[in-house]
Amino acid sequence: MKLFDVYPINNINITRGNGSLVYDAEGTEYLDLYGGHAVISIGHTNPHYVKRLEDQLHQIGFYSNSIEIPIQTELAQKLGKVSGKDDYQLFLCNSGAEANENALKLASFYNGKKKIIAFKKSFHGRTSLAVAATDNPKIVAPVNETDNVIFLPWADEAALEQALKDNEVSSVIIEGIQGVGGIQVAPEAFLQKIRSLCDEYNAVFIADSVQCGYGRTGKFFSHDFAGVNADIYSMAKGMGNGFPIGGIIISPKIQPAYGMLGTTFGGNHLACAAGLAVLEVMEQDNLMQNAAEIGSYLITELKKLEQVKEVRGRGLMIGIELPEELAHARKELLNKHHIFTGEAKPNVIRLLPALNLTKAYADRFLEAFVTVLNQ
Ligand SMILES: Cc1ncc(COP(=O)(O)O)c(C=O)c1O
């Protein structure tokens, strides 16, 4: 059987990882500033993480949501503490798309309305509603097309107010920092406006934190910079450091009912052990503070480079916009300097490293990047 060929891939076989480093089958070392697309939050093969998963696997790996699973409660309590949203409720699933799918659906159950407001250049995943709320017609199949999603220009307060006025909007979904869209930080005033308009028109504020959340920006949710709470936060990527786990946390104003949401795999023992290990390491090693410090160091240094068009982002979610003539920079970083980075079209390099990236590794990248720019 062949693989269904949907990924344009690099010809590299990574077989081993340790912290911010990964190694290919020949033993070549790579600096990982991509984290497998913002997934590796506490570093590859973190010893506490490996042990917690190993121990859990020796006890029980999976049982369905038809029984008590105390480790889910343990995860919810820890998440409440680390995120500062103690009074929210946790629903666990397996991926970012699924988290957004559940968030959008739950919002509609809550207020009985149908319309969704999303923003230009948004990415919310590939399941049916999530992809319908994603601003990329190429990945929306005819069966996913719906009139229920309204795309508004990014950070346009007047357009937002106008769209909410007819009182048909169920939810407003927004990334705190657009990832696929090229690292665009949502202005704090705009997030505050979403909050007040959602209150006024009984719409649900959904904070897509799949990529920008989980401590990456130095705050647990990047939306927190605005000083207002969303009604639902969706999470995935960094949550399990590579173990598939996603979830939404839900404001106390939204009440659950049996059967409203559900999943077979979501919240299984092994996934919760991974989720707990991540939060334990984040807390123990002060990773949010490290993300803020190393991130602002990188941003400051990158802004000094005159060849760079613009540097955007917060903490360790950084976009470096390059002019057309430097479009080859990312490939050079990988092939010549063995540094993995991400990209956003057309010419943005995305840095999404583990939150425990050291200054020495940040410097290793800066040095290589300057060399590439000057060639
Ligand atoms: C902001 C955002 N939301 C949702 C998703 C979808 O997550 P997943 O690929 O886990 O379904 C992504 C993935 O890149 C994302 O960046």
The ligand as an SDF file (V2000), in Angstrom:
LIG
                    3D

 16 16  0  0  0  0  0  0  0  0999 V2000
   -4.8980   28.2230   14.9230 C   0  0  0  0  0  0  0  0  0  0  0  0
   -5.1340   26.7960   14.5700 C   0  0  0  0  0  0  0  0  0  0  0  0
   -6.3310   26.2560   14.8080 N   0  0  0  0  0  0  0  0  0  0  0  0
   -6.5880   24.9640   14.5230 C   0  0  0  0  0  0  0  0  0  0  0  0
   -5.6290   24.1490   13.9640 C   0  0  0  0  0  0  0  0  0  0  0  0
   -5.9500   22.7240   13.6280 C   0  0  0  0  0  0  0  0  0  0  0  0
   -5.2920   21.8490   14.4920 O   0  0  0  0  0  0  0  0  0  0  0  0
   -5.1060   20.3060   14.1080 P   0  0  0  0  0  0  0  0  0  0  0  0
   -4.1630   20.2300   12.9840 O   0  0  0  0  0  0  0  0  0  0  0  0
   -4.5730   19.6780   15.3880 O   0  0  0  0  0  0  0  0  0  0  0  0
   -6.4470   19.7850   13.7750 O   0  0  0  0  0  0  0  0  0  0  0  0
   -4.3630   24.6740   13.6880 C   0  0  0  0  0  0  0  0  0  0  0  0
   -3.3220   23.8340   13.0540 C   0  0  0  0  0  0  0  0  0  0  0  0
   -2.3530   24.2940   12.4920 O   0  0  0  0  0  0  0  0  0  0  0  0
   -4.1120   26.0340   13.9990 C   0  0  0  0  0  0  0  0  0  0  0  0
   -2.9280   26.5970   13.7370 O   0  0  0  0  0  0  0  0  0  0  0  0
  1  2  1  0
  2  3  1  0
  2 15  2  0
  3  4  2  0
  4  5  1  0
  5  6  1  0
  5 12  2  0
  6  7  1  0
  7  8  1  0
  8  9  2  0
  8 10  1  0
  8 11  1  0
 12 13  1  0
 12 15  1  0
 13 14  2  0
 15 16  1  0
M  END
$$$$
